[in-house]
Amino acid sequence: MRVLNDSIASLTGSLAKAVSAKENTKKADRGEAFDSAEISEAARALQAKATEQPEETMDWLDVIDRGNGKFTARFRSTAEISRVVKLGYMMVNGQKVTLDKQQQKELMTAGKQMEKDRQNVINQFMMEQQLSSVRQSADGWKKAAQQQSRVTQTAMRLMHGHHVSPEDEKELAEFSSELYTMAKSAGALEKIREDRESRERDRKISEDNARQRAEEQEPKDYSTKPLSEYPTYETQVAIDMSGDVPQIGAAGEVTIPPAGNS
C-alpha cells in the first residue's frame, strides 16, 4: 500500500512539473514571466525519509545480567564507546537505553583512561623485556672478560713454573691449546723452585678462580612474567531496567586482574 501511495505521489509530482513546464512555454511565447516549479509536500517527506539513518535495533552483546533487572554493559575499545555516544543510546535486553550529555562525557572519559592504562601496561612489559636483555648481555660480557683475565694469568704462572690447579690448566687448554702448550714448555725450561709462600699464593689464586667458575655456572633467571599476568582494563556502565524507564548510571573504568588472581 505504501509503495502504491509513493508511486502515486511521485507520478502526481511529475505531472505537475510537466504541466508547469508547458504553461511556462506558453507564457514565454506571450512574453510573460515563468512560474517556478515547487516540490510537493509528499515529495519532500519522501526525500527526508530517504536521508534518515536507520535506528540501531540490535542488543549490545557484551552485557552482564546482574539479576533483578540490573545490567552492566562492557566496552573493550574506544571505538565501541564512540559508536554508542554518536547514537546517544544503546539497546539492552530489547529496550532502548538513552544516555544524556553528562553520561556520554563520563563514558568517553572512562574509555580514554582505559586506553591509557592499557598502553602503560604494554610499556612496562616492553621495558622489562629490554632490561632483561641488557642484563643478559652484561653478564655475557662480564663472563668473557673474567675468563680472558684468568687464562692469561694461568699462562703466566705456568711459564714461571708456579703451581696451577688442574681446573685452571683445563680452562687454559680449552681456551687456547697453542697458548697452553707454549706456557707448559716455558714452565718446564724455567724449573723454578717454589717455596711455601709461593705455593700458598698460587693455591689461593686457584681457589678464587674455582669460586668464580662456580658462580658463573649458577643458573640465572632472565625470564619476565608474561603479558597475561598483567592487569587489563575495560569500561563499564551500570544499567537499571527494573523500573518502567531504563536508568543508566555513571560510567567508569574497571581493572581486570590477571587470570588466577581474581
C-alpha positions in Angstrom: 0.0 0.0 0.0 2.9 2.3 0.9 4.6 1.6 -2.3 1.4 2.4 -4.3 1.0 5.7 -2.4 4.6 6.7 -3.0 4.2 5.9 -6.7 1.0 8.0 -7.0 2.8 10.9 -5.2 5.8 10.6 -7.5 3.5 10.4 -10.6 1.5 13.4 -9.4 4.7 15.4 -8.9 5.9 14.5 -12.4 2.6 15.5 -14.0 2.6 18.8 -12.1 6.1 19.6 -13.3 5.1 18.7 -16.9 2.0 21.0 -16.8 4.1 23.8 -15.2 6.7 23.5 -17.9 4.0 23.6 -20.7 2.4 26.7 -19.1 5.8 28.3 -18.9 6.4 27.7 -22.6 3.1 29.3 -23.5 3.9 32.3 -21.2 7.3 32.6 -22.9 5.6 32.8 -26.3 3.4 35.5 -24.9 6.3 37.3 -23.3 5.1 36.6 -19.8 7.2 35.6 -16.7 7.8 32.0 -15.9 6.2 30.2 -12.9 8.8 28.4 -10.7 8.2 24.7 -10.1 7.9 23.6 -6.5 8.3 20.1 -4.9 5.1 18.8 -3.3 5.0 18.2 0.5 4.7 14.4 -0.2 7.8 14.5 -2.3 9.6 16.5 0.5 8.6 13.8 3.0 9.9 11.1 0.8 13.3 12.8 0.4 13.6 13.3 4.2 12.7 9.7 4.7 15.4 8.5 2.3 18.1 10.5 4.2 17.2 9.2 7.7 19.7 6.9 9.3 18.2 3.5 10.4 17.9 3.1 14.1 20.1 0.6 16.0 17.9 -2.3 17.0 20.4 -5.0 17.9 21.1 -5.6 21.6 24.6 -4.7 22.9 26.3 -8.0 23.0 28.8 -7.5 25.9 26.3 -7.2 28.8 26.4 -8.8 32.2 22.9 -9.6 33.7 23.2 -8.9 37.4 19.7 -10.0 38.1 16.6 -8.1 39.3 16.6 -6.0 36.1 20.1 -4.7 36.6 22.8 -5.0 33.8 26.4 -3.9 33.2 27.4 -3.0 29.7 31.1 -3.6 29.0 33.3 -1.8 26.4 36.6 -3.1 25.2 37.7 -0.2 23.0 37.1 3.5 22.5 35.7 2.7 19.1 32.8 0.9 20.7 32.3 3.8 23.1 32.3 6.3 20.3 29.7 4.4 18.4 27.3 4.4 21.4 28.0 8.1 22.1 27.3 9.0 18.5 24.0 7.2 18.6 23.1 8.6 22.0 21.6 5.3 23.1 22.1 1.6 23.2 19.8 -1.4 23.1 19.9 -3.6 26.2 17.6 -6.6 26.7 15.4 -5.3 23.9 15.0 -1.9 25.4 16.4 1.5 24.3 18.7 3.0 27.0 19.4 6.7 26.3 22.5 8.5 27.5 22.4 12.2 28.3 25.3 14.5 27.6 26.9 14.1 31.0 26.7 10.3 30.8 28.2 10.4 27.3 31.0 12.6 28.6 31.7 10.2 31.5 31.7 7.2 29.2 34.3 8.9 26.8 36.5 9.9 29.8 36.5 6.4 31.2 37.3 5.0 27.8 40.3 7.3 27.3 41.6 6.3 30.8 41.1 2.6 29.8 43.3 3.0 26.7 45.9 5.0 28.7 46.2 2.3 31.3 46.4 -0.4 28.7 49.3 1.4 27.0 51.1 1.8 30.3 50.9 -2.0 30.8 52.4 -2.6 27.4 55.1 0.0 28.0 56.0 -1.6 31.3 56.1 -5.1 29.7 58.4 -3.9 26.9 60.7 -2.1 29.3 61.1 -5.2 31.4 61.9 -7.2 28.3 64.6 -4.7 27.3 66.1 -4.6 30.8 66.3 -8.4 30.9 68.1 -8.4 27.5 70.5 -5.8 28.8 71.3 -7.8 32.0 71.8 -10.9 30.0 74.3 -9.1 27.6 76.1 -7.5 30.5 76.6 -10.9 32.2 77.9 -12.3 29.0 80.5 -9.6 28.6 81.5 -10.0 32.3 81.9 -13.7 31.9 84.1 -13.3 28.8 86.3 -10.6 30.4 86.8 -12.7 33.6 87.7 -15.8 31.6 90.2 -13.8 29.5 91.9 -12.5 32.7 92.0 -16.0 34.3 93.6 -17.8 31.3 96.2 -15.0 30.8 97.1 -15.3 34.5 97.2 -19.1 34.3 99.5 -19.0 31.3 101.9 -16.6 33.1 102.0 -18.8 36.2 102.8 -21.9 34.1 105.6 -20.0 32.3 107.2 -19.2 35.6 106.9 -22.8 36.9 104.2 -21.9 39.5 101.7 -24.4 40.8 98.5 -24.4 38.8 95.3 -26.3 39.6 94.1 -29.0 37.1 90.9 -26.9 36.6 93.0 -23.8 35.7 95.1 -25.9 33.3 92.0 -27.4 31.7 90.4 -24.0 31.2 93.5 -22.6 29.6 93.8 -25.7 27.3 90.2 -25.3 26.2 90.6 -21.6 25.7 93.7 -21.8 23.6 95.7 -25.0 23.0 98.6 -23.1 21.5 98.9 -20.8 24.5 98.7 -23.8 26.8 101.5 -25.7 25.0 103.7 -22.6 25.0 103.2 -22.0 28.7 103.9 -25.6 29.6 107.1 -25.6 27.6 108.3 -22.4 29.2 107.5 -23.7 32.6 109.4 -26.9 32.1 112.5 -24.9 31.0 112.3 -22.5 33.9 112.1 -25.1 36.6 111.7 -22.6 39.3 111.9 -23.9 42.8 108.7 -22.9 44.6 108.7 -22.0 48.3 105.8 -22.4 50.7 104.6 -18.8 50.3 104.6 -19.1 46.6 102.5 -22.4 46.8 100.1 -20.8 49.3 99.7 -17.7 47.0 99.1 -20.0 44.0 96.6 -22.1 45.9 94.6 -19.0 46.9 94.5 -17.9 43.3 93.3 -21.3 42.2 90.6 -21.2 44.9 89.5 -17.8 43.7 89.3 -19.0 40.2 87.3 -22.0 41.2 84.9 -19.8 43.1 84.5 -17.6 40.0 83.8 -20.6 37.8 81.2 -21.9 40.3 79.4 -18.5 40.4 79.4 -18.5 36.6 77.8 -21.9 36.5 75.0 -20.9 38.8 71.7 -20.7 36.8 70.4 -17.2 36.3 66.8 -16.3 35.7 66.3 -13.8 32.9 62.7 -14.5 32.4 59.9 -11.9 32.8 56.3 -12.5 33.6 54.1 -12.9 30.6 51.7 -10.2 29.5 48.8 -12.4 30.7 49.9 -11.8 34.3 49.5 -8.0 34.0 46.1 -6.5 34.7 43.9 -5.2 31.8 41.2 -2.6 31.8 37.7 -2.1 30.4 35.0 0.5 30.7 31.7 -0.4 32.3 28.4 1.4 32.8 25.6 0.2 35.1 22.0 0.0 33.7 18.9 -0.4 35.9 15.9 -1.8 34.0 13.9 -2.7 37.0 11.5 0.2 36.5 9.4 1.5 33.7 12.1 3.6 32.2 15.7 2.2 31.9 18.1 4.2 34.1 21.8 4.4 33.2 24.4 5.0 35.9 27.9 6.6 35.9 30.5 5.1 33.5 33.8 4.1 34.9 37.0 2.2 34.2 37.3 -1.3 35.7 40.6 -3.0 36.4 40.6 -6.7 35.3 43.2 -8.6 37.4 45.3 -11.3 35.7 43.8 -14.7 35.3 44.1 -16.7 38.5 44.3 -13.6 40.7 40.6 -12.6 40.6 
